[in-house]
Amino acid sequence: MPVAFDTDPPAHHDTTSGLRPLPSKEEMLLLEPFGRIGLENILVVSTRQAALQAMAELQGLRVLGFDTESKPTFLKGEVSDGPHVVQFATAGRAWVFQLHDAACREAVAGLLASPHVTKVGFGLDGDRTQIMAKFGVPPAAVLDLDNALRKMGYRKSVGVKTAIALIFYKRFLKSKKVATTNWANARLTELQVLYAANDAWAAIRVYEALELGEACRT
């Protein structure tokens, strides 16, 4: 279960409203880096053959870390047609789906719509509209860890970095430069693959540490 980061919370923490204290950015910078899942344990799914392999590996799994990536928009009024990448993970394996191939889109749509597979992640409330537009199915059995942590007494939108600091006393590394790259490219770079996979992997690690269980899903 999450614990307060400091025995004596810094002055900026709210100690009067009943909210649990959160670590500051400065405090998190002092932490050792959190581990990551490596390329050897990541399957990039961009073809029908890879989609079949992924679905064979994913068959029977009940809970998956989950996240999406979209090509950034820079022009006023520009509407994203993302997500362009959808990623899932267990504690030991990650699957990064690109969506150019119909078989990849079909596989992702099936996982998202399945009530038998709990998808856990951070900030998922904002992904629902994009998912509906992209796949034509509402995501089922989704657990937003932001909401779960808020119910435990933390402020809204804890986020993956803060959650990793709270639970593991480690610093989760996320590159803004990689986050704003073109996720719609036909071929992802190794840095993009690692970024996407580790977002989903961090989510499943937090979920397992919190021992939330499937009853929390929506």
N, C-alpha and C positions, 0 to 999 in steps of 0.2 A: 504494500500500500504506500501511497506517497507520504512523504514526511516534510515538515517545515524545513526550509533550507538552512536557517540560522536559529540557534538557541535564542539569541536576542536579535529580532528582526531589525534591519536598518530603518532609519527614520521615515523613509518614504513608504514603508509598508503600512497597510491599514490594519491596526490592531484593535480598533474599537467597533468595527462593523460586524465582526464575526467571521470575516474572510481570512482564510489561511494565507500566510505570507508567501510571496514569490521571490525568487532570486532576481537580482538586477542584472542588466547586461554586463556590467563591470564585474560582478561576482562570477558570472558564467564564463567570462574570459579567462579566469584563473584556473578553471577545471581542466583536467586531462581530457584529450579527445576521446569520444565514444568510438567503439569499434565500427566496422562496416562489413557488409557482405561484398565479397570480391567477384571479379568477372567470371571466375571459374565456377561459380554457383549461380550465375544469371543466364537465363535463356532469352535471347532476343527473338521475338516472334513476329516475323514479317512476311512469311509465305504460308501457303496452305499446309505444306509438310510440317513446318514448325508449329503451326496451330494444332495439328493433329497430335504432335508430340506433347505439346503443352497440355492439351485437354486430357491426354492419357495420364500425365503426371498429376494434374489437378483433380482428377476424378476421385471422389470420396472424401476430399478435404472439407472440413466443416467451418474453419475460420481462416481468413486471409487478410493480411495487411493490404491496404488499397490506397491508390492515389492516381491522379491524372496530371498530364502536362499539356499545355496548349501553346501554339505559336503566339508570341506577344503581339499586341496591337499598339500602334504608335500614333495613328491619325485620329483626330477628333471625329466621333461618330462611327468609327470603324467597329464592326461587330465580329467577334471571333467565331470561326466555324469549328473550333475545337470541341472536345479534346482531340489531340492528335496522337497522344500516347496514353495508354492505360497500363498501370503496373500492379501486380499482385505479389505477395510474398508470404512465406512461412519463415520460421526462425533459421532455416537452413537453405532456402532456395528462393529465387525470385524470377518472375516472368515479366518481361517488358514487351508489351504488345504495341506494334505500330499498326496503323489502321488503313493502309493503302489497299490491302488485299481483302476481298469480300469474306474469305474464310476467317481472317483475323477478326473482322468486325462481328461476324456471326458468333464466334467463340466468346468474345467479350460481352456481347449482348446477352448471351445465355447465362454467363456467370453473374452479371449484374442483376438480371431478372430472377435468378434462383432464390427462393425463400429458404433453401437448405444450406446455403453458404453465407455465413456472416462476413460482411466486408467491413473492416475497421480502419479508420484513418482520422486525419485532422482536417478541420475546415471543410467537411464534405457537404454541408448544407448548401454552399454556393455552387457545387458541382451538379446538383440535381437537374436544373434547367438545361444545362449544356448536354447532359447525358440523355435527357428526353429528346432533345432536338437532334442529337447525333444518331442515336440508336432506336428511337421510337418506343422505348420501354422505360417504365419507371424503375429506378434501382430499389431492390427489395433487400430486407435483412441487413440494413446499414447501421453501423454504430459509430457516431461521431465522438471521438475521444475528447474533443473540446467540451462537449455537453456533459460527458460523463465526469470529467474533472470539475466542472462547474458545480455539479450536484454534490461533489465531495467538499465544497466550501471554497474552491478557488474562483478567481474572477473569470469572466467569459473570455474565450479565445486564449487559452493558455499556450497553445501551439506546440509543435514537436520539439523545438529547442528547449523551451522551458520544462516540458514534461520529462525529457531526458535528464536535465539537470536535477529536477526534483526527485526522480525515482532512482537514477543510477549515479548521481553526482559526477556526471560526465558532460562534456561539451559536444553537442551535435554539430558537425560541420556542414554548412550549406553555402554553396557558391552562388552569389547573385548573378555573376557573369554567366554561369552555366544556365541558371534559371531563365534568363532572358534570351537564350539562343533559339534558333529556328527548329522547333519540335516537329514541324511538318516535313522536314527533309527526308528524302528517300532512304538515306543511310544515317544512322545516329553515330556520333562520335563515342569513344569509350567514356569520356567524361560525362556525356549525357546519359549513357546507359547506367553508369554508377550512380549518378544523381537520382535518376528516376527509381531505380531499384531500392536504393537506401531510404528513400522517403517511405516506401511501402514497408520495408523491413523494420524501420524504426517504429512504425505504428504497431506491428504485430508484437514487437518486443515490449512496448509499453502495455499493450493489452494483456499479454501473458503475465507481466509483472504485477499488474493491478488485479488479476484474477477476477475479471468482471463477469465472465460467463455470458452465455448467449441470451439470457433473459433481458439484458440491457438494450438489445438491438431494436431498431424500428423499421 
